[in-house]
């Protein structure tokens, strides 16, 4: 290889590196920072005792999170509380024709409190990925964050249904 050819290749490589340094990550591909991580849901269930609401919530969680690897929890029936840790599954969007997404997982906390006629559920997205996690993200990027919000809203709707006596066990018990 002659000197002029080496100089051209070196300059071409230098230009390519300089141009790649100018490329920035689009904002929607950055990890969430200021987005809401704690979601609070209040339920009104008039005429239903704290103990019954606690039982319905406990049944809902046991049925919904049937895999013990997906949830761990501590319950206190006397206080009407359930504290749990769970894992959310979401898909990391990838801008590729071949692969459109990669499975990812995030941790979240569940706090449930029952009182006579009312209950409260808090779901809190927690930084950190459960092991093994192949995608490497501890929190979702902004463009994939709505998947978590949708999951949390769905959990709340299902909890509301269970607290109102429309859970899976309630349907099974109606014979």
Backbone as ProteinMPNN parsed JSONL, in Angstrom:
{"seq_chain_A": "XXXXXXXXXXXXXXXXXXXXXXXXXXXXXXXXXXXXXXXXXXXXXXXXXXXXXXXXXXXXXXXXXXXXXXXXXXXXXXXXXXXXXXXXXXXXXXXXXXXXXXXXXXXXXXXXXXXXXXXXXXXXXXXXXXXXXXXXXXXXXXXXXXXXXXXXXXXXXXXXXXXXXXXXXXXXXXX", "coords_chain_A": {"N_chain_A": [[0.854, -1.166, 0.0], [0.596, 2.171, -0.894], [1.843, 5.394, 0.263], [0.11, 7.59, -0.165], [-2.37, 6.289, -0.42], [-2.63, 5.185, 2.131], [-2.777, 7.543, 3.617], [-5.189, 8.636, 2.624], [-7.023, 6.66, 3.5], [-6.679, 6.842, 6.243], [-7.534, 9.484, 6.676], [-10.181, 9.253, 5.831], [-11.167, 7.447, 7.739], [-10.818, 9.03, 10.035], [-12.614, 11.109, 9.475], [-15.008, 9.663, 9.438], [-15.132, 8.821, 12.119], [-15.297, 11.319, 13.37], [-17.746, 12.257, 12.399], [-19.47, 10.323, 13.466], [-19.322, 10.956, 16.122], [-20.878, 13.163, 16.251], [-23.438, 12.261, 16.145], [-26.347, 11.941, 18.016], [-28.222, 10.391, 20.644], [-31.625, 9.882, 20.136], [-34.157, 11.651, 21.997], [-36.367, 10.049, 22.835], [-35.27, 7.581, 23.135], [-33.763, 7.592, 25.349], [-33.254, 6.695, 28.788], [-35.942, 6.719, 31.208], [-36.427, 9.554, 33.3], [-37.633, 11.84, 34.685], [-40.172, 10.928, 34.611], [-43.234, 9.641, 35.952], [-43.008, 7.327, 38.581], [-44.287, 6.136, 40.652], [-47.473, 4.929, 41.213], [-50.688, 5.563, 42.27], [-53.672, 4.161, 43.365], [-56.989, 4.477, 44.299], [-59.779, 2.906, 45.846], [-63.267, 2.597, 46.21], [-65.466, 0.743, 48.0], [-68.254, 0.381, 49.102], [-69.788, -0.913, 52.061], [-68.323, -3.264, 52.247], [-66.259, -5.197, 54.259], [-63.055, -4.577, 55.858], [-61.594, -6.949, 56.226], [-62.731, -8.628, 54.258], [-62.115, -7.212, 51.899], [-59.343, -7.342, 52.034], [-59.002, -10.135, 51.788], [-60.032, -10.564, 49.198], [-58.222, -9.049, 47.684], [-55.843, -10.395, 48.262], [-56.428, -12.921, 47.177], [-56.688, -12.154, 44.482], [-54.034, -11.332, 43.887], [-52.67, -13.753, 44.333], [-53.73, -15.372, 42.31], [-53.225, -13.9, 39.969], [-50.432, -13.545, 39.977], [-49.19, -16.198, 39.624], [-46.77, -17.504, 39.526], [-44.198, -18.105, 41.653], [-41.691, -17.058, 41.3], [-42.079, -14.652, 40.144], [-43.259, -12.977, 41.942], [-42.939, -11.907, 45.32], [-44.147, -11.798, 48.621], [-45.4, -10.143, 51.592], [-47.782, -10.455, 54.054], [-50.326, -9.041, 56.133], [-53.021, -9.673, 57.714], [-54.479, -8.636, 59.869], [-53.799, -5.922, 59.897], [-54.592, -5.376, 57.364], [-52.891, -5.25, 55.191], [-50.783, -5.733, 52.338], [-47.647, -6.329, 51.127], [-45.534, -6.402, 48.434], [-43.153, -7.63, 46.024], [-42.552, -7.49, 42.603], [-42.205, -8.465, 39.113], [-42.072, -6.835, 36.048], [-42.761, -7.398, 32.668], [-41.555, -6.176, 29.646], [-41.12, -4.785, 26.336], [-38.23, -3.883, 24.686], [-37.945, -1.478, 22.307], [-36.579, -1.799, 19.106], [-34.915, -0.377, 16.426], [-35.024, -1.886, 13.764], [-35.246, -3.911, 10.848], [-35.236, -6.618, 11.015], [-35.237, -7.44, 13.745], [-37.607, -6.4, 15.962], [-37.958, -5.877, 18.606], [-36.784, -6.423, 21.993], [-37.012, -8.671, 24.701], [-37.503, -7.422, 27.948], [-37.14, -6.775, 31.487], [-38.427, -5.331, 34.459], [-38.239, -4.365, 37.875], [-40.809, -3.964, 40.334], [-42.65, -2.542, 43.071], [-45.358, -3.508, 45.18], [-47.919, -2.194, 47.07], [-50.55, -2.651, 49.233], [-53.441, -1.611, 50.922], [-56.164, -2.176, 53.008], [-59.257, -0.936, 54.208], [-62.353, -0.632, 56.018], [-64.76, -0.589, 53.563], [-63.119, 0.695, 51.708], [-60.052, 0.87, 49.788], [-56.55, 0.941, 48.969], [-54.087, 0.96, 46.465], [-50.706, 0.87, 45.643], [-48.38, 1.017, 43.092], [-45.046, 0.787, 42.352], [-42.462, 1.574, 40.271], [-39.239, 0.279, 40.232], [-35.817, 1.052, 40.057], [-33.506, -1.127, 38.464], [-32.852, -4.337, 37.222], [-34.238, -7.595, 37.189], [-32.509, -10.698, 37.731], [-32.116, -13.466, 35.501], [-31.496, -10.864, 33.199], [-31.621, -9.951, 29.934], [-31.591, -7.637, 28.4], [-30.374, -5.413, 29.559], [-31.245, -2.908, 30.484], [-32.084, -0.889, 33.23], [-34.274, 0.614, 33.803], [-37.09, 1.377, 31.719], [-36.679, 2.894, 28.421], [-37.838, 6.161, 27.351], [-39.647, 5.846, 25.151], [-40.612, 3.288, 25.487], [-41.707, 3.27, 27.962], [-44.548, 3.754, 28.204], [-45.589, 1.16, 28.079], [-45.242, 0.079, 30.634], [-46.852, 1.813, 32.155], [-49.357, 1.183, 31.058], [-49.548, -1.517, 31.849], [-49.623, -1.223, 34.66], [-51.998, 0.283, 34.957], [-53.814, -1.612, 34.016], [-53.509, -3.65, 35.934], [-54.586, -2.269, 38.116], [-57.275, -1.949, 37.274], [-58.089, -4.627, 37.181], [-57.741, -5.275, 39.877], [-59.657, -3.587, 41.007], [-61.98, -4.794, 39.998], [-61.795, -7.306, 41.264], [-61.966, -6.503, 43.967], [-64.549, -5.631, 44.003], [-65.914, -7.974, 44.03], [-65.795, -9.501, 41.75], [-63.821, -11.281, 41.029], [-61.73, -14.039, 39.881], [-62.065, -16.27, 41.604], [-64.49, -15.607, 42.759], [-66.23, -15.834, 40.597], [-65.939, -18.548, 40.082], [-66.98, -19.582, 42.413], [-69.633, -19.138, 42.158], [-71.941, -21.176, 41.872]], "CA_chain_A": [[0.0, 0.0, 0.0], [1.433, 3.363, -0.968], [1.649, 6.399, 1.306], [-1.104, 8.365, -0.474], [-3.513, 5.429, -0.116], [-2.726, 5.115, 3.601], [-3.228, 8.854, 4.102], [-6.613, 8.739, 2.302], [-7.783, 5.766, 4.387], [-6.616, 7.413, 7.593], [-8.402, 10.665, 6.706], [-11.546, 8.757, 5.734], [-11.492, 6.903, 9.059], [-10.923, 10.164, 10.958], [-13.884, 11.79, 9.173], [-16.096, 8.787, 9.892], [-15.18, 8.913, 13.586], [-15.762, 12.658, 13.733], [-19.183, 12.316, 12.121], [-20.198, 9.471, 14.411], [-19.355, 11.657, 17.412], [-21.933, 14.168, 16.163], [-24.725, 11.594, 16.263], [-26.827, 11.873, 19.39], [-29.335, 9.479, 20.866], [-32.911, 10.59, 20.174], [-34.679, 11.74, 23.37], [-37.282, 8.966, 23.203], [-34.497, 6.372, 23.375], [-33.063, 7.754, 26.623], [-33.983, 6.109, 29.916], [-36.835, 7.656, 31.889], [-35.792, 10.277, 34.404], [-38.625, 12.595, 35.458], [-41.481, 10.301, 34.473], [-43.861, 9.111, 37.16], [-42.61, 5.952, 38.898], [-45.221, 5.641, 41.663], [-48.852, 5.058, 40.769], [-51.573, 5.367, 43.409], [-55.045, 3.881, 42.96], [-57.921, 4.388, 45.421], [-60.997, 2.172, 45.535], [-64.38, 2.721, 47.139], [-66.298, -0.456, 47.929], [-69.134, 0.547, 50.265], [-70.422, -2.079, 52.67], [-67.445, -4.428, 52.287], [-65.353, -5.067, 55.408], [-61.604, -4.583, 55.638], [-61.154, -8.343, 56.086], [-63.168, -9.147, 52.955], [-61.3, -6.553, 50.87], [-58.005, -7.937, 52.138], [-59.073, -11.493, 51.227], [-60.203, -10.447, 47.746], [-56.948, -8.581, 47.113], [-54.884, -11.495, 48.402], [-56.795, -13.913, 46.165], [-56.34, -11.595, 43.173], [-52.578, -11.396, 43.717], [-52.268, -15.165, 44.24], [-54.133, -15.898, 41.005], [-52.562, -13.135, 38.92], [-48.997, -13.815, 40.025], [-49.156, -17.602, 40.009], [-45.391, -17.984, 39.535], [-43.538, -17.544, 42.827], [-40.479, -16.338, 40.888], [-42.492, -13.355, 39.649], [-43.709, -12.133, 43.056], [-42.75, -12.335, 46.707], [-44.989, -10.871, 49.363], [-45.602, -10.221, 53.035], [-49.173, -10.085, 54.298], [-50.748, -8.863, 57.512], [-54.484, -9.575, 57.622], [-54.975, -7.767, 60.935], [-53.624, -4.538, 59.439], [-55.171, -5.249, 56.032], [-51.832, -4.831, 54.266], [-49.991, -6.66, 51.541], [-46.459, -5.695, 50.553], [-44.988, -7.401, 47.516], [-42.203, -7.249, 44.983], [-42.925, -8.211, 41.394], [-41.413, -8.209, 37.914], [-42.842, -6.461, 34.869], [-42.161, -7.75, 31.385], [-41.812, -5.191, 28.601], [-40.339, -5.02, 25.121], [-37.363, -2.79, 24.27], [-38.09, -1.225, 20.876], [-35.325, -1.773, 18.356], [-35.142, 0.114, 15.069], [-34.424, -2.839, 12.844], [-36.231, -4.639, 10.056], [-35.18, -8.025, 11.392], [-35.644, -7.568, 15.144], [-38.373, -5.205, 16.329], [-37.917, -5.649, 20.041], [-36.069, -7.378, 22.833], [-37.701, -8.781, 25.991], [-36.847, -6.806, 29.104], [-37.866, -6.921, 32.75], [-38.167, -4.319, 35.482], [-38.805, -4.64, 39.193], [-41.712, -2.979, 40.917], [-43.197, -2.845, 44.393], [-46.812, -3.464, 45.332], [-48.378, -1.915, 48.433], [-52.009, -2.669, 49.286], [-54.003, -1.382, 52.257], [-57.629, -2.243, 53.028], [-60.018, -0.434, 55.351], [-63.769, -0.889, 55.765], [-65.361, 0.161, 52.466], [-62.174, 1.328, 50.787], [-58.73, 0.263, 49.69], [-55.563, 1.705, 48.204], [-53.012, 0.191, 45.842], [-49.606, 1.647, 45.071], [-47.411, 0.271, 42.296], [-43.881, 1.658, 42.23], [-41.391, 1.076, 39.413], [-37.989, 0.351, 40.984], [-34.642, 0.844, 39.193], [-32.841, -2.409, 38.617], [-33.462, -5.423, 36.455], [-34.085, -8.895, 37.834], [-31.601, -11.642, 37.062], [-31.264, -12.901, 34.465], [-32.131, -9.933, 32.281], [-30.727, -9.895, 28.789], [-31.572, -6.375, 27.656], [-29.417, -4.505, 30.184], [-31.844, -1.643, 30.908], [-32.616, -0.968, 34.587], [-35.592, 1.233, 33.647], [-37.34, 1.464, 30.279], [-36.504, 4.2, 27.783], [-39.064, 6.95, 27.268], [-40.596, 5.352, 24.155], [-41.179, 2.021, 25.936], [-42.308, 3.524, 29.268], [-46.009, 3.568, 28.213], [-45.933, -0.244, 28.32], [-45.324, -0.077, 32.097], [-48.045, 2.543, 32.592], [-50.507, 0.371, 30.653], [-49.617, -2.694, 32.719], [-50.061, -0.795, 35.987], [-53.423, 0.629, 34.87], [-54.55, -2.87, 33.873], [-53.498, -4.285, 37.263], [-55.538, -1.529, 38.936], [-58.637, -2.288, 36.834], [-58.369, -5.996, 37.627], [-57.878, -5.224, 41.336], [-60.977, -2.99, 41.256], [-62.97, -5.837, 39.724], [-61.696, -8.301, 42.338], [-62.463, -5.907, 45.206], [-66.007, -5.537, 43.871], [-66.493, -9.311, 44.071], [-65.818, -10.076, 40.407], [-62.56, -11.97, 40.781], [-61.837, -15.398, 39.332], [-62.636, -17.171, 42.611], [-65.895, -15.246, 42.933], [-66.947, -16.435, 39.472], [-65.898, -19.998, 40.272], [-67.805, -19.873, 43.583], [-71.036, -18.909, 41.811], [-72.557, -22.38, 41.293]], "C_chain_A": [[0.902, 1.231, 0.0], [1.022, 4.382, 0.086], [0.366, 7.198, 1.065], [-2.37, 7.569, -0.142], [-3.721, 5.321, 1.39], [-3.247, 6.427, 4.167], [-4.721, 9.018, 3.837], [-7.463, 7.882, 3.234], [-7.804, 6.301, 5.812], [-7.534, 8.617, 7.711], [-9.874, 10.251, 6.644], [-12.023, 8.201, 7.072], [-11.677, 8.024, 10.075], [-12.23, 10.912, 10.736], [-15.068, 10.964, 9.667], [-16.239, 8.846, 11.406], [-15.712, 10.257, 14.036], [-17.259, 12.79, 13.503], [-19.982, 11.463, 13.096], [-20.279, 10.116, 15.786], [-20.46, 12.702, 17.428], [-23.321, 13.557, 16.314], [-25.126, 11.533, 17.735], [-27.991, 10.901, 19.472], [-30.622, 10.289, 20.894], [-33.485, 10.575, 21.596], [-35.578, 10.58, 23.784], [-36.561, 7.646, 23.457], [-33.648, 6.474, 24.646], [-33.9, 7.146, 27.737], [-34.854, 7.162, 30.599], [-36.102, 8.298, 33.06], [-36.855, 10.95, 35.276], [-40.016, 11.985, 35.381], [-41.94, 9.705, 35.808], [-43.443, 7.65, 37.368], [-43.513, 5.321, 39.956], [-46.648, 5.961, 41.234], [-49.769, 4.68, 41.927], [-53.008, 5.218, 42.911], [-55.895, 3.719, 44.217], [-59.213, 3.727, 44.964], [-62.032, 2.42, 46.622], [-65.287, 1.507, 46.928], [-67.217, -0.44, 49.155], [-69.739, -0.773, 50.742], [-69.552, -3.328, 52.735], [-66.4, -4.202, 53.393], [-63.891, -5.085, 54.979], [-61.116, -6.005, 55.404], [-61.533, -8.928, 54.727], [-62.364, -8.511, 51.821], [-59.885, -7.115, 50.854], [-57.991, -9.323, 51.483], [-59.198, -11.442, 49.709], [-58.909, -10.0, 47.069], [-55.898, -9.689, 47.161], [-55.151, -12.585, 47.372], [-56.408, -13.426, 44.769], [-54.83, -11.714, 42.913], [-52.098, -12.844, 43.558], [-52.598, -15.748, 42.869], [-53.367, -15.207, 39.876], [-51.08, -13.446, 38.834], [-48.805, -15.259, 40.483], [-47.758, -18.197, 40.043], [-44.652, -17.326, 40.693], [-42.244, -16.818, 42.475], [-40.804, -14.925, 40.437], [-42.894, -12.419, 40.798], [-43.301, -12.754, 44.388], [-43.532, -11.332, 47.544], [-45.026, -11.178, 50.848], [-47.012, -9.705, 53.284], [-49.441, -9.957, 55.796], [-52.258, -8.613, 57.496], [-55.05, -8.62, 58.667], [-54.895, -6.294, 60.536], [-54.256, -4.301, 58.071], [-54.153, -4.876, 54.969], [-51.179, -6.01, 53.551], [-48.855, -5.846, 50.94], [-45.794, -6.753, 49.687], [-43.967, -6.774, 46.568], [-42.53, -8.108, 43.773], [-42.034, -7.78, 40.224], [-42.36, -7.913, 36.756], [-42.064, -6.845, 33.62], [-42.537, -6.684, 30.372], [-40.864, -5.444, 27.438], [-39.551, -3.763, 24.763], [-37.486, -2.637, 22.758], [-36.715, -1.126, 20.229], [-35.654, -1.349, 16.929], [-34.41, -0.766, 14.073], [-35.537, -3.535, 12.075], [-36.321, -6.093, 10.495], [-35.717, -8.242, 12.802], [-36.356, -6.282, 15.532], [-38.338, -4.898, 17.814], [-37.186, -6.749, 20.769], [-36.788, -7.459, 24.177], [-36.857, -8.208, 27.126], [-37.733, -6.975, 30.335], [-37.471, -5.8, 33.697], [-38.836, -4.747, 36.779], [-39.814, -3.566, 39.563], [-42.237, -3.491, 42.244], [-44.705, -2.683, 44.371], [-47.108, -3.214, 46.81], [-49.903, -1.853, 48.389], [-52.445, -2.482, 50.727], [-55.524, -1.392, 52.14], [-58.152, -1.639, 54.328], [-61.475, -0.735, 55.036], [-64.276, 0.019, 54.644], [-64.412, 0.818, 51.487], [-60.821, 0.637, 50.83], [-57.834, 1.163, 48.846], [-54.479, 0.753, 47.712], [-51.963, 1.158, 45.323], [-48.677, 0.687, 44.339], [-46.254, 1.215, 42.02], [-42.788, 0.98, 41.406], [-40.061, 1.324, 40.117], [-36.815, 0.163, 40.018], [-33.976, -0.495, 39.49], [-33.596, -3.48, 37.868], [-33.234, -6.731, 37.19], [-33.11, -9.769, 37.05], [-32.376, -12.86, 36.617], [-32.071, -11.967, 33.573], [-31.166, -9.704, 31.131], [-30.636, -8.524, 28.14], [-30.653, -5.332, 28.282], [-29.964, -3.158, 30.627], [-32.399, -1.816, 32.321], [-33.99, -0.307, 34.697], [-35.841, 1.352, 32.144], [-36.991, 2.836, 29.713], [-37.866, 4.875, 27.624], [-40.077, 6.356, 26.288], [-41.233, 4.023, 24.568], [-41.861, 2.133, 27.304], [-43.836, 3.353, 29.269], [-46.443, 2.109, 28.403], [-46.109, -0.504, 29.815], [-46.592, 0.596, 32.611], [-49.307, 1.742, 32.256], [-50.67, -0.866, 31.52], [-50.14, -2.316, 34.1], [-51.55, -0.433, 35.979], [-54.284, -0.626, 34.754], [-54.613, -3.626, 35.206], [-54.525, -3.602, 38.16], [-56.982, -1.874, 38.566], [-59.02, -3.689, 37.293], [-58.533, -6.057, 39.147], [-59.24, -4.648, 41.697], [-62.078, -4.028, 41.068], [-62.98, -6.881, 40.835], [-62.267, -7.752, 43.654], [-63.987, -5.777, 45.188], [-66.678, -6.898, 43.817], [-66.585, -9.976, 42.714], [-64.49, -10.734, 40.041], [-62.8, -13.373, 40.257], [-62.451, -16.367, 40.339], [-64.114, -16.879, 42.847], [-66.741, -15.869, 41.829], [-67.029, -17.947, 39.612], [-66.846, -20.41, 41.392], [-69.296, -19.742, 43.293], [-71.611, -20.125, 41.097], [-73.678, -22.889, 42.167]], "O_chain_A": [[1.845, 1.326, 0.785], [-0.023, 4.244, 0.722], [-0.385, 7.452, 2.006], [-3.338, 8.134, 0.366], [-4.855, 5.36, 1.869], [-4.063, 6.429, 5.089], [-5.453, 9.483, 4.71], [-8.508, 8.33, 3.706], [-8.821, 6.222, 6.501], [-8.234, 8.772, 8.712], [-10.715, 10.835, 7.328], [-13.153, 8.456, 7.488], [-12.598, 7.972, 10.891], [-12.888, 11.309, 11.698], [-16.013, 11.501, 10.244], [-17.356, 8.914, 11.92], [-16.495, 10.331, 14.984], [-17.964, 13.375, 14.325], [-21.073, 11.859, 13.507], [-21.214, 9.846, 16.54], [-20.931, 13.088, 18.498], [-24.284, 14.276, 16.586], [-24.338, 11.125, 18.588], [-28.661, 10.63, 18.475], [-30.701, 11.288, 21.608], [-33.316, 9.594, 22.319], [-35.563, 10.167, 24.944], [-37.17, 6.693, 23.941], [-32.903, 5.551, 24.976], [-35.126, 7.091, 27.635], [-34.539, 8.352, 30.571], [-35.273, 7.671, 33.719], [-36.96, 10.66, 36.468], [-40.944, 12.478, 36.023], [-41.135, 9.325, 36.658], [-43.517, 6.839, 36.445], [-43.503, 4.103, 40.134], [-46.983, 7.106, 40.932], [-49.638, 3.597, 42.498], [-53.497, 6.04, 42.136], [-55.567, 2.922, 45.097], [-59.682, 3.952, 43.848], [-61.707, 2.449, 47.809], [-65.803, 1.276, 45.834], [-66.982, -1.161, 50.125], [-70.141, -1.622, 49.947], [-70.004, -4.358, 53.235], [-65.75, -3.158, 53.45], [-63.545, -5.544, 53.89], [-60.321, -6.251, 54.497], [-60.74, -9.645, 54.116], [-61.973, -9.202, 50.88], [-59.305, -7.336, 49.791], [-57.081, -9.645, 50.719], [-58.531, -12.205, 49.01], [-58.546, -10.511, 46.009], [-55.154, -9.888, 46.201], [-54.22, -13.114, 46.764], [-55.865, -14.188, 43.969], [-54.412, -12.148, 41.84], [-51.22, -13.123, 42.742], [-51.822, -16.536, 42.328], [-52.916, -15.862, 38.937], [-50.533, -13.592, 37.741], [-48.321, -15.513, 41.586], [-47.581, -19.305, 40.55], [-44.498, -16.105, 40.708], [-41.748, -16.033, 43.283], [-39.91, -14.082, 40.352], [-42.869, -11.199, 40.636], [-43.32, -13.974, 44.552], [-43.575, -10.146, 47.215], [-44.732, -12.286, 51.296], [-47.39, -8.645, 52.786], [-48.858, -10.671, 56.612], [-52.711, -7.487, 57.29], [-55.991, -7.878, 58.387], [-55.812, -5.518, 60.806], [-54.436, -3.154, 57.661], [-54.499, -4.259, 53.962], [-51.05, -7.11, 54.089], [-49.079, -4.805, 50.323], [-45.521, -7.862, 50.144], [-43.938, -5.562, 46.355], [-42.758, -9.31, 43.901], [-41.226, -6.859, 40.339], [-43.321, -8.645, 36.518], [-40.854, -6.635, 33.538], [-43.708, -6.325, 30.252], [-39.92, -6.226, 27.552], [-40.135, -2.698, 24.56], [-37.168, -3.562, 22.011], [-35.814, -0.459, 20.738], [-36.561, -1.896, 16.302], [-33.322, -0.433, 13.604], [-36.637, -3.724, 12.593], [-37.37, -6.723, 10.359], [-36.549, -9.121, 13.029], [-35.78, -5.198, 15.442], [-38.653, -3.783, 18.231], [-36.99, -7.848, 20.251], [-37.143, -6.425, 24.743], [-35.661, -8.48, 27.238], [-38.922, -7.278, 30.228], [-36.315, -5.375, 33.727], [-39.873, -5.41, 36.77], [-39.69, -2.409, 39.159], [-42.266, -4.693, 42.507], [-45.255, -1.847, 43.653], [-46.615, -3.926, 47.685], [-50.479, -1.097, 47.606], [-51.901, -3.104, 51.64], [-56.1, -0.711, 51.292], [-57.566, -1.812, 55.397], [-61.801, -1.062, 53.895], [-64.23, 1.243, 54.759], [-64.859, 1.441, 50.524], [-60.493, -0.079, 51.776], [-58.308, 2.028, 48.109], [-54.021, -0.13, 48.437], [-52.282, 2.138, 44.65], [-48.244, -0.323, 44.893], [-46.456, 2.319, 41.513], [-42.258, -0.06, 41.797], [-39.782, 2.442, 40.549], [-36.815, -0.788, 39.236], [-33.903, -0.926, 40.641], [-34.826, -3.522, 37.88], [-32.16, -6.954, 37.75], [-32.921, -9.584, 35.848], [-33.275, -13.269, 37.352], [-33.216, -12.267, 33.234], [-30.021, -9.306, 31.343], [-29.691, -8.266, 27.395], [-30.194, -4.435, 27.575], [-29.194, -2.328, 31.112], [-33.109, -2.785, 32.587], [-34.774, -0.638, 35.586], [-34.885, 1.42, 31.371], [-37.006, 3.831, 30.439], [-38.909, 4.233, 27.749], [-41.272, 6.367, 26.58], [-42.29, 3.665, 24.049], [-42.519, 1.193, 27.749], [-44.378, 2.848, 30.252], [-47.564, 1.857, 28.847], [-47.022, -1.226, 30.218], [-47.324, 0.015, 33.412], [-50.217, 1.638, 33.079], [-51.787, -1.23, 31.888], [-50.999, -3.005, 34.651], [-52.28, -0.803, 36.898], [-55.367, -0.691, 35.334], [-55.656, -4.177, 35.561], [-55.257, -4.275, 38.886], [-57.819, -2.068, 39.447], [-60.144, -3.914, 37.743], [-59.37, -6.807, 39.649], [-59.911, -5.161, 42.593], [-62.996, -4.127, 41.883], [-64.044, -7.295, 41.294], [-62.973, -8.463, 44.368], [-64.631, -5.81, 46.236], [-67.884, -6.981, 43.584], [-67.364, -10.912, 42.533], [-64.091, -10.739, 38.877], [-63.938, -13.838, 40.198], [-63.275, -17.201, 39.965], [-64.899, -17.791, 43.106], [-67.835, -16.372, 42.086], [-68.053, -18.556, 39.303], [-67.452, -21.479, 41.325], [-70.128, -20.182, 44.087], [-71.757, -20.123, 39.874], [-74.31, -23.893, 41.839]]}, "name": "protein", "num_of_chains": 1, "seq": "XXXXXXXXXXXXXXXXXXXXXXXXXXXXXXXXXXXXXXXXXXXXXXXXXXXXXXXXXXXXXXXXXXXXXXXXXXXXXXXXXXXXXXXXXXXXXXXXXXXXXXXXXXXXXXXXXXXXXXXXXXXXXXXXXXXXXXXXXXXXXXXXXXXXXXXXXXXXXXXXXXXXXXXXXXXXXXX"}
